[in-house]
Amino acid sequence: MNFDKSNALVARELKVAPLAAQTFSKSYRYFIPDHSPMFIDRAEGARVYDVDGNEFLDFCCCLGPITLGYNYPRVNEAVIEQLNKGMIFSTQAPVECELAEKLVELIPCAEMVKFVKNGSDATTSAIRLARAYTGRERVAMCGYHGIHDWSIGASQNNRGVPKAVCELTSTFKYNDIEDLDRVLSSHPGEFAAVIMEPIQGDGTTSEYLQAVVDTAHKHGAVAIFDEVVSGFHYAMAGAQEYYGVTPDMASFGKGCANGMPLSFVAGKREIIRLIEEGVFISNTFGGDALSFAGALATVRELEE
């Protein structure tokens, strides 16, 4: 295979954009130099075609968003139909309400939903709501939860994050309920939330996930499942459906719209409705009707 055009484009973009990629895990650092398709020209089904004309079976699935396949007809048709009506308006499009109702119907923990754009937005929205609901600030986390300070501050990639913010987040070990209890007991009455990726590595058990929820409640914290990866993959509603354990809130993204940019936080009404009472979660493209249309078509197809 020849990768001359890909390599040339990497060199060009490195002059104007760090990593020559807008997503860290898509950068040239993650691929074998001179043997990888760094720039994709088009895609169809499960296959992608790079700028040099090479064809690949794509196991990356765009890091998770592609659940049905590239250029999936039913999703494309829904997006094009909405595009012809308009992409975004000064107020809401009806498809926003339709999608919200469908997600509340499908997801066990969802009494209300709030749409945002990235997985990081959804997890951060959940944390902000949990802090407002409990009046506490500390967070216990397990897994990767995005780029925002409260989360990335607990990792090795925390340059630029205030030390005071880093100190508010503690990590706990997966599949080790005693470690979670130890972390929460280290600052009694101070933890607002326990957030975790419920499916990691080889997975877990219903008993462990229920114990996480129960332990969080024992310490007065909100239990949050980060279903950005597990949602719409292991089951429609992710781990909470697959394992039969319902958290207080959950964040979703990636696979919910077959590549359209959308994420959301779902949870108990008494928590989510705090957005009406001073918890500010809002974004200009929150009413992106194209993503709603794509998501609704994706969810309906997955149902079938």
ROTI-199171 format. One record per residue (C-alpha): residue in one letter; x, y, z. Coordinates in pm, whole numbers, plus 50000, padded with zeros to 5 digits. Layout:
aXYZ ...
END
This chain:
m500005000050000 n501035035549934 f500405063350192 d502105093050025 k499015115550028 s498215107250393 n501775114650498 a501815147350307 l498565158350470 v499925150050818 a502955171850748 r500735200250622 e498345199750916 l501095197351176 k502085232551071 v498655246551161 a497055222251410 p498635202551699 l498805164751645 a497385170051294 a494055158151435 q491205173151633 t490675141251835 f493675129152037 s493085092251967 k492935098251591 s496345114851576 y499385100751398 r500825090951737 y498305062551759 f499155047151422 i502165030851260 p504095057151062 d504005052350684 h501705022250719 s498395037950825 p495515056550657 m495765089650838 f493185107350621 i489955090250513 d488285101750193 r484995082550216 a483305053450392 e480525028550329 g479125002350565 a482064987750756 r484734999250514 v486745031350476 y488795043850181 d491745066750242 v493065095450030 d495565071949865 g492815048449748 n493495020750001 e490525001150139 f490194990150502 l487744971350720 d487194996651000 f487194981651349 c487615016351508 c484045026451420 c485115062851456 l485975055751827 g482445042851887 p479895065651718 i479345043451413 t476875017451538 l474985008851219 g477685015050960 y478885044550754 n476365060550520 y473525040350667 p470545047650438 r467795051850697 v469885075750907 n471065095350602 e467495098950479 a466335112650815 v469205137450829 i468645149050470 e464925153350531 q465655175150833 l468405193850646 n465865204150385 k463705218650664 g466605235050848 m469605225451060 i468945246351369 f466395273051458 s465875301651701 t463665278451907 q463255240651920 a462425216351642 p459705190051708 v462235161751661 e463915172851987 c460785164252186 e460295131451995 l463835120052070 a463635129752438 e460405110152478 k461925079652308 l465015080052532 v462945083652850 e460955053652732 l464055032452668 i466535041052945 p465745028153298 c467235057653490 a465815084153254 e462925104353388 m464315134853207 v467165140852960 k469365170352870 f471095171252531 v474645183552486 k477345175752228 n480295154852352 g480705127152606 s482755151352816 d479815175652818 a477455148352936 t479665136253223 t480425171853333 s476715180253328 a476055150253552 i478765160653797 r477525196553812 l473985184553879 a475185160354149 r477135187954322 a474115210754315 y471805183054437 t474005172854730 g475645206054816 r479015187954813 e482105190954594 r484195158954596 v483945132654322 a484995096054319 m485605082553971 c486615050653793 g487465051353423 y487845078753164 h485255106453176 g486465132952933 i488585164052904 h487065187353163 d489075198153467 w487235177953733 s488035145653544 i491305150353356 g492765166753667 a492955132153824 s495045118753535 q498625123153419 n497455147353149 n496535174353398 r498815203153295 g496815235453313 v494305222253566 p494295241153899 k495655220554186 a492585228454396 v490385212754129 c492595181854099 e492335175854472 l488535173354460 t488575141454251 s489645107354381 t489895074954185 f488805040154292 k489575005254158 y487184987353925 n485454956254060 d486714964254413 i483834976254630 e486014978454938 d488265003454763 l485275025454679 d484115024355040 r487645033355153 v487775063454920 l484365076355027 s485225071255394 s488415091955355 h486325124055349 p483015116055522 g480045136155403 e482035154155130 f481435133354817 a478775145754576 a479075117854323 v480415083754238 i480895081553861 m482205051553675 e482385034653339 p480255004453432 i481814981353172 q485594980153161 g488054952953064 d486354919153082 g483244933753242 t481704930153584 t478644915953763 s475214928953853 e476134924154218 y479144947054192 l477284974754009 q474434973354259 a476974975154539 v478455006554380 v475035023054375 d474295012054732 t477695023154862 a477305057254697 h473905061254862 k475265049755198 h477685078855186 g475065103555059 a476485105554706 v474755103954368 a475495072454163 i476345080053799 f477065055153520 d479195068953240 e477535050352952 v479205070552677 v480975038852559 s478585011752683 g475335028752579 f473855017252246 h476594990852222 y476204963752487 a472494971252502 m470335000352397 a470505015652745 g474005002652812 a475134985653129 q472054995353330 e469924974853091 y472514947453036 y473144941753408 g469774953253540 v471144979653778 t469695015053772 p471865044953871 d470625079553968 m472025094853648 a473865083553337 s475755100453057 f475465088652697 g477105097752366 k479095081252088 g476795054551942 c473435071451994 a473325089251655 n475485068351419 g478095095451380 m476045126851425 p477415148351711 l475165142952011 s475355133052377 f473035136252674 v472685132053046 a469695112553176 g468425107053526 k465955112853803 r463565141753753 e464385157454090 i468065160153985 i467825168953614 r465175195953673 l467735215753876 i468685229753534 e465565250853582 e466825262453922 g470245277453867 v472345248353735 f473505263253405 i473905237253131 s473435252252788 n475145254352450 t474485272252121 f474165239951925 g472055222352184 g469095224051947 d470915208151651 a467965192951466 l470185172851228 s471695153451518 f468275147651673 a466965134051344 g469995111551304 a469685099151662 l465965092051638 a466505071951318 t469425053151476 v467485044351790 r464465032551593 e466695010951373 l468434996051677 e465034988451829 e464104968351521 
END
